[in-house]
Amino acid sequence: MEETFRHLIGPDSNAINWWQMCIRGSLVFFLALVLIRIGDRRIFSKNAAFDIVMSIILGSVLSRAVTGNAPFVPTIITSVALVALHWVLALVAQKHHRFGILIKGQKILLVKDGQVQEKNMRKQKITIHDLHEMLRLNGKTTKIEEVQEAYLERSGNVSVIIRNQKP
């Protein structure tokens, strides 16, 4: 059985032929689907640097299994271990707020009651022009005075809360 499997996927080297790479690619494709379903959708949702790093590493590791640049079975086992680690860290971050902030980051206040928070803007390297663009796109406003709060979220997106307009 192992010999048949080895013949189908080829050697663990660059000496695999086109059809062995196709078989490897297909196996990795289905494994990646299973890993994403088991690991949680957030792995590829780009919620935080934590998730982005995981998706990059997982893609890199799995690509090595497809091309034969790394042993197939150990690479698959490593991929499963990485998804399990991501899942465990996300669970710990959910239970322990400080740990969550450490690995996922936290929101940064950019505007409060119509006032730009200059210190936070400088720390995040956001210009006033960047802020205006974010307000137009996410707050549907061009006036900072109309903004109750605006946050740079952990995902890198900006959320905008518009002040209640008096009639």
N, C-alpha and C positions, 0 to 999 in steps of 0.2 A: 504494500500500500504506500509506504513512504517513498519507495523508488518510483512508483507511478506519479505521485504528487511532485516529486523532484523533477521528473521528466516534463511534466506539464508546465511548471513554473520556471524551470531552468535553473542553472547554477546561481549561487550568490556571488555574481560578478557582472562585469559589463559584457560578458560573452553570451547574454541571452539574445534570442532572435525575436523577430517582430511578433510572432504569435504568442510566444511566452510572455512578452511584455504586455500584450493585449489581455491575456489571462490574468496576469498580476494586476493590471489596471482595473479589470472588472472585479476581482476579489477585493481589492482595496476600496473601490467605489462602494460596494455593498457593505463592507466593514465600516467605512466612514459613516454611512447612513445609520447603521446600528449604533455606532459610538455617539453620534449626535443625538439620536433619540434617547439613549441611555443617559448620556452626560448632561443633557438639558439643551434647550434651544439657545440659551444665552451664550454658548461657546462661540457662535458665529453671529451674535446679534450686535456685537461691538458696543456693549454697554459700558465697559470700562477698560483701562489698560490691561487689567487682569485677564479679561476675555480676549482681547486682541492678541496678547502675547500667546495665549493658549492656541488660538486658531493658527497663528504663524508657525509655531513649533509643531503642532499636529500636522499641518500641511507639509512641512519640511520633512518630518520623519516618515510620513506615509509616501512621499514622493520617492524616497530612497528605496522603499520596498518595491515600488513599481519599476524603477530603472535598474534594480539589481545592485545598486551601490552599497547596500547593507544586507545582511542576512534577512530573508523574508520573515520567518517565524519570530525571531527575537524582535524585529522591528514592529510586528503586529502586537506582540506582548507589551512592548514599550508604549505603543499608542494607547492600548487599553489602560495601562498604568497611569499615563498622563491624564486621560479623561477622568479616571478615578480620583487622582490627586486634585484636579480642578473641582470636581464635585464635592470632595471633602473640604477643601478650602472655602468654597462657596457656602457650605453648610456651617462651618465654623464662623465665617464672617457674618452669617445671618444671626447666629446666637450671641456673638461677641462684637459689640458695636466698634470698639477701638481697633480690633483686628480688621474689621470690615473697612474702616477708614484707611488703615495701613495698606491693604492690598488693592482696594478699589478706588480710593480717593474720596473726596467730598465736594459738595457744591461750593461755589465761590460767589458771594454777593457782588454784583457789578453796579446795580442801581438800587437805591433805597429812597422811597418817597420823592422821586423825581430828581434825586441828587446822585451824580456819578461818584462811585467809590474809587477815587483816583489811585489809592494805594493798591487795591486789589487789581485794578486794571494794569498798573505798572508791573506787578508781580506776575501776571499772566501774559504779559506782552501783548495786550489788546489795545489798539488805538481807538480814538474817538470815532474814526471812520468805520472801523470794524464793528463797533457798538451800534452805530447808526444802521449799518447793513443788517445786523442781527435783529434790531428792533423792527425794521421794515419787513424782514422775512418771517419773524416769529411772533411779533407783537402787532403787526399790521398798523404801525404808527411811525411817524417821523419825528415825534416830539418826546424828548426824554422826560419832560415835565409830566407827561401823561402816564408815566410808568410808576407803578407802586413798587414793584420789585422786579429785578432781572438777575438771573443766576447763570453762571457758567456751570453746567452740570458735569457729572463724572464722565459722561459719554463724550464730552466736548461740545455738545449742543447747548444752545442758550434758551432758557425758558423765560417768558416775559409775562408778568401779571400787570394788566392795565388797571389804573385807578378807576373806581366807580365814578361815572360821569353824572354830575348833578343836572337835573332837567332845568 
